[in-house]
């Protein structure tokens, strides 16, 4: 796990902190293994944005507005 975490830090550390607001060392083994498969930081950013948008759509469909409305 340490080797995967070190590779994540080197390759995508800033993007992981930016998108998920978590230090790569705090990820579970499964999470780290998933994220190491991304080729670029932009891929991680794009996937994170898509997930947030999908969550917002699902919540709005249920009448929940996360923006405080």
C-alpha positions as CSV (number, residue, x, y, z in Angstrom):
1,X,0.0,0.0,0.0
2,X,2.9,2.4,0.8
3,X,4.2,2.1,-2.8
4,X,0.8,2.8,-4.3
5,X,0.4,5.8,-2.0
6,X,3.8,7.2,-2.9
7,X,3.0,6.8,-6.6
8,X,-0.3,8.5,-6.1
9,X,1.4,11.4,-4.3
10,X,3.9,11.8,-7.1
11,X,1.5,11.5,-10.0
12,X,-1.8,13.0,-8.7
13,X,-1.3,14.3,-5.1
14,X,-2.4,17.9,-5.8
15,X,-5.4,16.8,-7.9
16,X,-6.6,14.4,-5.1
17,X,-6.3,17.1,-2.5
18,X,-8.1,19.6,-4.8
19,X,-11.0,17.3,-5.9
20,X,-11.5,15.2,-2.8
21,X,-10.0,17.4,-0.1
22,X,-8.1,14.4,1.3
23,X,-4.4,13.6,1.6
24,X,-3.5,10.6,-0.6
25,X,-2.0,8.9,2.5
26,X,-5.5,8.9,4.1
27,X,-7.1,6.8,1.3
28,X,-8.0,3.2,1.7
29,X,-6.2,0.6,-0.3
30,X,-9.2,0.2,-2.6
31,X,-9.5,3.9,-3.2
32,X,-5.8,4.3,-3.8
33,X,-5.8,1.3,-6.2
34,X,-8.7,2.9,-8.2
35,X,-7.1,6.3,-8.4
36,X,-3.7,5.0,-9.5
37,X,-5.4,3.8,-12.7
38,X,-6.1,7.3,-13.9
39,X,-3.6,8.5,-16.5
40,X,-3.6,12.2,-15.6
41,X,-4.7,14.7,-13.0
42,X,-7.2,16.1,-15.4
43,X,-8.9,12.7,-15.7
44,X,-9.3,12.7,-11.9
45,X,-10.7,16.3,-11.9
46,X,-13.1,15.5,-14.7
47,X,-14.3,12.3,-13.0
48,X,-14.8,14.1,-9.7
49,X,-16.7,16.9,-11.4
50,X,-18.9,14.4,-13.3
51,X,-19.7,12.6,-10.0
52,X,-20.6,15.9,-8.2
53,X,-22.9,16.8,-11.1
54,X,-24.6,13.4,-11.1
55,X,-25.1,13.6,-7.3
56,X,-26.6,17.1,-7.6
57,X,-29.0,15.9,-10.4
58,X,-30.2,13.0,-8.2
59,X,-30.7,15.3,-5.2
60,X,-32.6,17.9,-7.2
61,X,-34.8,15.2,-8.6
62,X,-35.7,14.4,-5.0
63,X,-36.3,18.1,-4.2
64,X,-33.1,18.6,-2.3
65,X,-30.9,21.6,-3.2
66,X,-27.4,21.4,-1.8
67,X,-26.7,25.0,-2.6
68,X,-29.0,26.1,0.3
69,X,-32.1,26.8,-1.7
